[in-house]
Amino acid sequence: MALFTVDESKCKKDGICVSECPACIIEMKTPDSAPSPINGAQELCIKCGHCVAVCPHGALSLDFLKPQDCREINQSDLPSAEALELLMKSRRSIRSYREKPVEREVIEKLIDLARYAPSGHNSQPVSWRVYENREELVRLGDVTVDWMRFMVKNAPQVARMMHFDLVIAAWERGKDRIFRGAPNLVVAHAPADLMPAQAACTIALTYMELYASSLGVGTCWAGYFNAAATIYQPMKDALELPPGHQSFGALMIGYPKYRFRRIPGRNTPTVSWR
């Protein structure tokens, strides 16, 4: 079966699909010919759907994707630049949560949106682990604190710099500075040996936290936990991820206890122009 077909009654032979194909596997043999796949296109295609998405005439269909399968983009439905700027500037890392867990259907919406984040070579390597109850987070918090104790003993300079002694002492007093009392945790994991995995997970989590903010859901990056998940074997054992997978980032998720009312400034960016 051909990688794609072109409806020549719709095709204007404008070459847009040729220009936009990231794998450069579409050609027009003459200015008057319809687009066609180059030799070996089936093996080189990264299945991104760019060609279907960009054609203004709906003339091109892939063997796995047709124009009618895709939602149309209406510019009038998109948020204004001002609205998007306000959303991104007003997002805060939430460290005080209500006890109410985030509903599963809301987390499913967040994950569904995050799958649209870019990934190298359209690899889409991100898998998700969702923790839905505090008991599981307490268990993982215990392992994180064990890692901190290990670091205090074996890498004291790093432990001092990160103030692990204060975090350990707080945990022992019943104060959660690992997950900040969040009711949910979402872990992004992927094959550890896959080159785009780190960036793909990070970008997907960033998509997730911005969308969460628009839904009234608070998030915060679980840095202590993920550091342990990256290098501490007992935490890797506790996570029981698929063989060969690694955690590349995690978000605490919950409904914020308080509402932020102002946008603090940020440092002036350092920029060099060439």
N, C-alpha and C positions, 0 to 999 in steps of 0.2 A: 504494500500500500504506500502511496506517495506521502511524503511528510506533510505537504499542504496542497490545497487546490485553490484555484483562482476562478471566480465567477467573472468571465470576460465581459459579460453584459454590464457589470458594475465597475470593473477596473478601469481607471483613467490613465494607467501607465505613467503615473507621476513619479515613481521610484521612491516613494516615501518609505515603504517597507524595506527596500534595499538599504537605504541610508540608516535606518534605525536598528537593523538587526545587529545585536552585539557580537554574534558569532560570525558575521559576514558570510552567511551561507545562502543568501538570496541574490540572484543576479537577473539582469535583463539583457538577453543576448543582443538585442537591437533596441533602439529607442521605441520602436513600434510593437515590440513583443511584450507579452505578459510576463510578470515575474515567475521565476522557476528556481527550484533548489539546485545548488551546485552538486557535483559528485561528492558523495560521502556526507551529505547534509544530515542524514538521519542520525549518524553517529556524533556529529558535532553540535547538533541542536541542544541548547540548555533548557528548552521548554519554558521559557520566560513569558511567552505570549505577547511580546512586544509587537510583533507584526500584526497580530489580530487587533490589539488594542489601539494601534496608531493609525490604521487605515481609515480615512474619513468616509469611505464608501461602503465599508462592510463587505469588501470583495474577497478577502482572503480567509480561508478556514484551514486550521491545522487538523491533523488526524485525531487530535485529542481535545480540540477547542474550537468552537464556532462563535462568530460574532453574537449570535442570539443567546449564547450561554453567558455573556458578560453584561454586567450592569453598565448602562450608559452614564457617562459623566456629563452632568449639566453644570456649567460654570456658576449658575445662579444658586445652586445647592451648596457650593463650597463656602466655608467661613471666610470672612474678610481678613485681610492681612492684620488689621487692628485687633480683631477678635482672637486670631491665632497668637498674636504677640502677647495679648493679655493672659491667655491660658498658659502659655509657656513661662511667662515671667511670674505668674501667681502660684505656680506649682511649688509646694514646700515638702520637705522630708518630714513625715509625720512620726512623732515619737510618743504620742499619748493617744491611746485608742479606747473606744468603747468596747465593752465585753462582747457585744453582739458580733458573731461571725459574719463574714461576707457570704451572701447566698451563692450556692454553686453555679446557678445560671448566670450570675454577674461575673464570676471568675471565668466561666466559659466564654462570655462575651469578650473579656480582656484577652484571653488566649486566641480567640478567633481573629481579633484585630491584629495581635502581635505577629501572626503568621504572614501578614502582608509586609513586614519589615524586610529591607533588602538583605541579601546574603550573597557572599562571594560565589560567582559562577552559578547563581540561582540554586545553590546546593540545598537550601532549606533544611539545615541539619538539626534544628532546635527541637528537643523534646522537653516535656514538662512534668514536674513532680509537684503536686499540690498537697499541702498539709492543712487539714480542716479542723483540727482540735488542739487545744492548748497542751494536752497531755503529751502529744507528739513533740511539740515545740520545747516543752520542759526537758524531755529526753534528749533532744538535740542540743539544747542549751547546756545540759550537764556535760555532754561530750566536748562542746566548745570550750567550756571552762577547764576541763581536763587538759585540753590542748594548751590553754594559756598557762596552766601550772607547769606543763612540760617546757614551755618557752621560758618561763621564769627561771627554771633550773638549767636549761641547756642553751638558751640564747638570751641572757639577762639584759644585754644592751638593747636589743629589739623590744623586749618586754617592758623595759623602763620607758622607752620612747613612746610606746603605745599605751602606757599606764594600765597594763594588764592587772597589776596588783589591786587597783581600785575596782576594776570590773569584777575580779574574783571575790573581793571582799563584799561588794554589793550583792552578788549572787548568793553568797553564803548567808547574807541577812534577809534573803527573800526578795531582793530588788533585781528585776530583770533588765539588765543593760545589754543583753544579747539581742533579744527580739522586742524589747520595749513593751511587753504586754500585748503585742499584736495577736489577734486570734487566728490568723492565717499566714502561711508562708508559701511562696511559689518559687520553685527552683528551675532554672533553665540549664539543661544538660545536653551534651552532644558527644560524639566520638572524640576522644582526646587527641587522636593523631590526625584529625581533619584540619587542614590549614585554616579555612574560614570560620571554624567553630567559635573561637573566642569572640571575634567581632560580631558574628551573627547573633549569638546569645545576648551580647551587650546591647546591640541595636534593638533586638526584639523586646528586651526588658524595658528599654527606654520608650519604645512605642507604648508598651503596656502601662507604664506609670503616667504618661501624659494622658492617655485615654481614661485611666482610672480617675485622674483629677477631674475630668469633665463629667464623670458619673457620681462625683461626691465621695469617692473612695480614696482613702489615704494610703500612701506607700512610703517605704524607706528601704534603701539598699542594705541588705544584711551582711555588712562587711566582715565582722568578726566570724560569723558562721561560715561565710564562703572561703575565708582564708584557711580555716580549719578543714573545710571540705576539699580544698585543693591539695593540701600537703600532709594532712594528718591521717594515717591509715585507719585508726579506730573510727574516725568520722566517715571515711569512705566505706568502711564495713557497715556502719550504722545506716547509711543512706541506701545501700543495696541497689545502686543504679545498674542498668544493663551492663554486661561485660564490655569493657573498653570505653565506657562513657565516663565523663567528668563533669562536675558542676562548674559552670562558667559564670554564675551569678545568681543572686536570689533577692527577692523583694518580700519584706514584711508587708502584709496587706490587712487593712481593717478600716472601720469607719472612724474618722477623726473625732476625738473627744472635744476639741476646740476648733473654732474657725479663725483662720488667719485673715486679718483685715487690711494689711498694708503690704507693699512690695519694697523691701529694703534694696538699696543700691548695691552694685557690684564694683569690683576694681575696674579701673580703666584698662581696656585690653592693650596688650603689647603687640604691635603689628609692624612687620617690615614689608615694604613694597619693593618689588624689583621690576 
